[in-house]
Amino acid sequence: MVTDENSRKDIEQEQRRLLEILDSAKDLIALVDKECRLLYLNDAGRKMLEIGQDETLDEIRFDRFYDDEAAAEVTHCELPEADRAGHADSETRLRSKSGREIAVSQVIAAHRDGRGDVTHYSVIARDLREHKKLLEHYLLSDKVFTFTAEAIMITDSRNRIVSVNQAFSRMTGYTLEDAKGRDPVFLSAGNLDNNFYAEMWQSIDTTGHWEGELWDRRKDGTFYPKWLSINAVTEAGSDEVTHYIGIFSDITLRKQQEDHIRHLAFHDPLTGLPNRSLFQDRLRHALAESRRDMLPVALMLLDLDHFKYVNDTLGHYMGDRLLKEISLRLMRSVRESDTVARLGGDEFVIILNCVHDLRDVVHVVDKITSDLARPIRINSHQFRVAASLGIAMYPDDATTIDDLMRCADTAMYHAKGRGRANYQFFTPRMNEAAHERVMIEEHLRRGLDQHEFELFYQPKISLDPYRLVGCEALLRWNHPDWGMVLPTRFIPVAEESGLILPLGEWVIGEACRQARKWLEDGLCMQIAVNLSGRQFRDSNLVLKIRQALEGGDGISRWIELEITESTLIEGASHAAQTLHDLHLLSLPLAVDDFGTGYSSLSYLKTFAIDTLKIDKSFVDGIDNDPNDATIIRAVISLAHQLGIKVVAEGVEDAGQLQFLQDQRCDMIQGYYFSEPLPADEFEVYAQREFPAAFSSSYN
Ligand SMILES: Nc1nc2c(ncn2[C@@H]2O[C@H](COP(=O)(O)O[C@H]3[C@@H](O)[C@H](n4cnc5c(=O)[nH]c(N)nc54)O[C@@H]3COP(=O)(O)O)[C@@H](O)[C@H]2O)c(=O)[nH]1
């Protein structure tokens, strides 16, 4: 009895153990009878089919956990197959109590009694959802690996290549067969030393990661830069590295773009020459080199003469093409080690390194000026370019970049002042002149506030009939300490500083006031007012003149505007409109300094010009330079044919007067008749010499 009891207990214990094992399984395990009724279902099965632990399995048919199609498959195919072969394997779908579908792989095994008859079936079903997820994840990763645009290589723990993707082969030219088993160092361009790789591996060993730029060589021998990132892969839960994944991309294009952006930052986009930033950097290097080698550096500032004229008359496209050609010529004139830079507009700067002798500098300047002077043909236009150059020497003239630039600028300013198309080496005296300019500017500002200016008037005499027809208003500055200052000393400074605008406005207002007074006194004649280039370009000029004229009725025809030939031509782009507006105000127009500026005479027919003033330099030459006499003859004839009157200025003697009279010059201005006079003295002069002038009426 005891033995039976013991063996029963043993069996029960054994059964419990078996059930524990079945319940610990992750797969569904069920036992069904021949009618498909559930006899047993382990814990995983209950969970999968949503049958509670307390729920009894009595009378539950297992086939209700399939949909109709799957149930039919089980009943008609798999159970008979199990009967026949012992088991049937399939992939099917189970359906939980709540209707959730579960993809499973299933094995149905038939169990038999001692006689060999099937008594029941066991069903083992494995949930495939996790497996499918893993599979999908793997397939996706594989696709990413295969088709990604970045090259990927996987190496083993000894850094031998085990796998590469398509992008790797595309980028390097090596197939997986070429690369397999090799150390990736075979890809290298060979330009890096051992230290580089030592640091790289130290980073990977300590942080598990490295990334950086390096150069590789393709299978075809060409080189390219790449950005590589390497990650070490470790076994889950361990520090042991199993693989290294290297991902890289060809950064040739990016580097080209970076180079392009860097180039743009340091070069002038039009000419490709270094810009101001790069120039300053080069000059800094040149000065450092000069200190080391004890050889001077020459800094040349070059400004094209009358370049604005090209832009204004032919447009910026032509101007740009001309600048490009000039840049090429400048570069050709210097050594490769020298620098030609464009600072903007028509301003260039040249650094000559290691100057052994000042004669070398002069030689380069000669080369530059003669090269620039050669005609430049662009489309149907032919240009002859001249430039003004200012030269400063390091270390003699200045020792800092700013001071050196200032010296070169001062020298260039002097070159311009000397009639352009020449060069000037900086001298300390130029600095004195520069200081004087600054001082005059300060005094000019104060002089304007303190009303220190006055207009003098120089008569213009008509020869046939002989009478006073007008005068030129000439500005004088009564400085409290310096006495009477002539315009040649302060007009250029006023022009440069912009003070000519308020000063010129005062001149126009004062000339209008004087014209009104003289007209009221019966002195009817034109007063000519000089307009500087800066004034002429002032967009408010017409408005200012209109305001000045408004004080008196109909005086505009008594105010003549004198504009120099160069001002007219240099401002050609807007000159037509300005002159048209002035013409509408009925203001007569005279061209001053005629014959000194341009060879083009076409503007004579373009603009409504009333008078030409023959420059004093031609009048000076009447007696001793036959060319001057010829030019005067030609100018008078040309003007008369165009219906324009002629004034000769600077007439000092009777011989000049006679010649001009013979050529039928319309008017004379000069010391021969009178120097410029203050208004009251002018009245006395007019009363004395031309009393008839007062008898006329202007209405
Ligand atoms: N924008 C302005 N410019 C002005 C104004 N006032 C004068 N100026 C310009 O300054 C330059 C010098 O002028 P100035 O010292 O007054 O000299 C004028 C005459 O005095 C001088 N002249 C006239 N006749 C003779 C002569 O027989 N001999 C001789 N040596 N000099 C003579 O010529 C100057 C007049 O020149 P121009 O104007 O070209 O007719 C001068 O360029 C003035 O234009 C002003 O208000 N605004």
The ligand as an SDF file (V2000), in Angstrom:
LIG
                    3D

 47 52  0  0  0  0  0  0  0  0999 V2000
   32.8550  126.4320  -58.3200 N   0  0  0  0  0  0  0  0  0  0  0  0
   33.2620  127.6650  -58.2230 C   0  0  0  0  0  0  0  0  0  0  0  0
   34.4650  127.9920  -58.7180 N   0  0  0  0  0  0  0  0  0  0  0  0
   34.8580  129.2670  -58.6150 C   0  0  0  0  0  0  0  0  0  0  0  0
   34.0750  130.2370  -58.0040 C   0  0  0  0  0  0  0  0  0  0  0  0
   34.7610  131.4020  -58.0470 N   0  0  0  0  0  0  0  0  0  0  0  0
   35.9070  131.1580  -58.6570 C   0  0  0  0  0  0  0  0  0  0  0  0
   35.9650  129.8790  -59.0100 N   0  0  0  0  0  0  0  0  0  0  0  0
   37.0000  129.1980  -59.7340 C   0  0  0  0  0  0  0  0  0  0  0  0
   38.2200  129.3230  -59.0930 O   0  0  0  0  0  0  0  0  0  0  0  0
   39.2450  129.3650  -60.0640 C   0  0  0  0  0  0  0  0  0  0  0  0
   40.1050  130.5720  -59.8230 C   0  0  0  0  0  0  0  0  0  0  0  0
   39.3400  131.7280  -59.8380 O   0  0  0  0  0  0  0  0  0  0  0  0
   39.9930  133.1420  -59.6620 P   0  0  0  0  0  0  0  0  0  0  0  0
   41.1700  133.0570  -58.7850 O   0  0  0  0  0  0  0  0  0  0  0  0
   38.8720  134.0350  -59.2950 O   0  0  0  0  0  0  0  0  0  0  0  0
   40.5110  133.4250  -61.1020 O   0  0  0  0  0  0  0  0  0  0  0  0
   39.6130  133.8860  -62.1150 C   0  0  0  0  0  0  0  0  0  0  0  0
   40.1110  135.1620  -62.6680 C   0  0  0  0  0  0  0  0  0  0  0  0
   40.5700  136.0440  -61.6980 O   0  0  0  0  0  0  0  0  0  0  0  0
   41.2200  134.7010  -63.5680 C   0  0  0  0  0  0  0  0  0  0  0  0
   41.4860  135.6530  -64.6430 N   0  0  0  0  0  0  0  0  0  0  0  0
   40.5980  136.3420  -65.3970 C   0  0  0  0  0  0  0  0  0  0  0  0
   41.2600  137.1120  -66.2850 N   0  0  0  0  0  0  0  0  0  0  0  0
   42.5830  136.8900  -66.1160 C   0  0  0  0  0  0  0  0  0  0  0  0
   43.7670  137.3560  -66.7260 C   0  0  0  0  0  0  0  0  0  0  0  0
   43.7140  138.1820  -67.6630 O   0  0  0  0  0  0  0  0  0  0  0  0
   44.9320  136.9110  -66.2820 N   0  0  0  0  0  0  0  0  0  0  0  0
   44.9950  136.0030  -65.2520 C   0  0  0  0  0  0  0  0  0  0  0  0
   46.1830  135.5950  -64.8700 N   0  0  0  0  0  0  0  0  0  0  0  0
   43.9070  135.5380  -64.6560 N   0  0  0  0  0  0  0  0  0  0  0  0
   42.7250  135.9340  -65.0550 C   0  0  0  0  0  0  0  0  0  0  0  0
   40.7060  133.5210  -64.1580 O   0  0  0  0  0  0  0  0  0  0  0  0
   39.7800  132.9160  -63.2670 C   0  0  0  0  0  0  0  0  0  0  0  0
   38.4700  132.7470  -63.9840 C   0  0  0  0  0  0  0  0  0  0  0  0
   38.4830  131.5040  -64.5460 O   0  0  0  0  0  0  0  0  0  0  0  0
   37.2210  130.8510  -65.1860 P   0  0  0  0  0  0  0  0  0  0  0  0
   36.2330  130.5630  -64.1060 O   0  0  0  0  0  0  0  0  0  0  0  0
   37.7160  129.6230  -65.8280 O   0  0  0  0  0  0  0  0  0  0  0  0
   36.6660  131.8390  -66.1410 O   0  0  0  0  0  0  0  0  0  0  0  0
   38.6010  129.4560  -61.4110 C   0  0  0  0  0  0  0  0  0  0  0  0
   38.6480  128.1960  -62.0270 O   0  0  0  0  0  0  0  0  0  0  0  0
   37.2060  129.8140  -61.0990 C   0  0  0  0  0  0  0  0  0  0  0  0
   36.2760  129.2520  -62.0290 O   0  0  0  0  0  0  0  0  0  0  0  0
   32.8170  129.8690  -57.5080 C   0  0  0  0  0  0  0  0  0  0  0  0
   32.0410  130.6740  -56.9810 O   0  0  0  0  0  0  0  0  0  0  0  0
   32.4410  128.5670  -57.6350 N   0  0  0  0  0  0  0  0  0  0  0  0
  1  2  1  0
  2  3  2  0
  2 47  1  0
  3  4  1  0
  4  5  2  0
  4  8  1  0
  5  6  1  0
  5 45  1  0
  6  7  2  0
  7  8  1  0
  8  9  1  0
  9 10  1  0
  9 43  1  0
 10 11  1  0
 11 12  1  0
 11 41  1  0
 12 13  1  0
 13 14  1  0
 14 15  2  0
 14 16  1  0
 14 17  1  0
 17 18  1  0
 18 19  1  0
 18 34  1  0
 19 20  1  0
 19 21  1  0
 21 22  1  0
 21 33  1  0
 22 23  1  0
 22 32  1  0
 23 24  2  0
 24 25  1  0
 25 26  1  0
 25 32  2  0
 26 27  2  0
 26 28  1  0
 28 29  1  0
 29 30  1  0
 29 31  2  0
 31 32  1  0
 33 34  1  0
 34 35  1  0
 35 36  1  0
 36 37  1  0
 37 38  2  0
 37 39  1  0
 37 40  1  0
 41 42  1  0
 41 43  1  0
 43 44  1  0
 45 46  2  0
 45 47  1  0
M  END
$$$$
